[in-house]
């Protein structure tokens, strides 16, 4: 059975910010399908264009990793789209966003997050 995980903007920036290989970590946790809504791609592009320093380079790295993901053509407010998709697809979500985590938790969505700046955990 395929285990899906949706990556949000800060999830895609983890490799650039903390040097953690999110894909090998997700594989270690048993996930094999990586999904990104178009809204997240647009957020990464916006950060890359208007961001500075570490955020800009983390967004660039995030954009370079998109070829390992399935991009779903959904735009709008990213958190709404992620919540909707996670429920529809029965997917987990990689995020460190506190508000989004609360929202997903209340709907029974599995949360994957960065721990101790070194690895991911459920």
N, C-alpha and C positions, 0 to 999 in steps of 0.2 A: 504494500500500500504506500502511495506517495504521501509524504508529510510536507505540507506547504507552510511557508513562512513569508509574511509580507514585511518588507524592510521599509522603515520610514527614513526621513531625511537624516536625522542624527545617527541612525543605524548605518547608513551608507557612508557617513563621515568618520566612523570609528577607526577604520584602517589608517586614515590620514592623521587622526588626532592621537591615537593610542598605540599604533603599530600592531593592532590585533587583526589577524586574518579571519574576518567574520565568516567566510565561506567554509574554511576547514573547521571552525568552531561550530557552525550550524550543522555541518555533516556529522561531527562528533556527537551532537545532541540528537541526531537521527533525522534531520531535515534534508530533503533532496530536491525541493522545488522552491526557487527563490522568485518572489513576485514583487514588482514595483509598479504602483499606479503612475500614470503620466504626470499627475500633479506633483509627485516627488521629484521626478526628472526635472520638471520646471523649477521647483524650489532649489535644487542643486545648481541648475544653470544660473539662476538669479544670484545665489551666493557666490558662485564663481565669477560672475561679471561684476558685482558690486561689493563683494566682500574684500577683506584685507587679511594679510598675514596667514596665520594657521588655518583660519576658516576657509579662506580662498583655496589654499592648497589641499585641504581635506575634501572640499567640494570637487576639486579637479580629480582627485584620486577616486572619489565616489562615482563621478561620471565615467571614469575609465573602466570601472568594474561592471557597468551596466550590461556588457555583453554576456555576463554570467547569469543574467536574470531574464525573466519573462516580463515584458512591459505590457501592462493592461491600459488600454486607452480610456482612462477615466480622469476627468479634470474637475476642479472645484476646490473646496476647502479640504486640504489633505487629511486632517484628522477624521472628518466625516466619512471620506471615501475609504480610509483604512478600516474604520469601525464597520462600515457597511460590507466591505469585501471580506473581512475576517469572518464575520458571521455567515455570510452567503457561502463562502468556500470552506468553512470549517478550518481556517488557517490560523496559525499562531502569528504573533507580531513581534519583530525586533524593534524595540524603542527604549529610549531613556527618558522620554517626555513624561513627567509626572502626571499631568492632567489626562493625557491620552491613556496612560497605564490604568488610572482610576476608572476611566470610562470603559475600557476594554474588560477590566476585571469584573465590573458590575454586570457585564454581558457574558461572562464565562469564557472569554478568549484567553488562550495561553499566552503569557508574556515571556519573551526572551530578552534579557538585558545584560549589559556589561557589568561585571563584578570585579572589584579591586583593580580596575583598569588593565587587567591582564587576560581575562577570559569571559566567555558568555555563559549564562546559566538560565534555567527556566524557573 
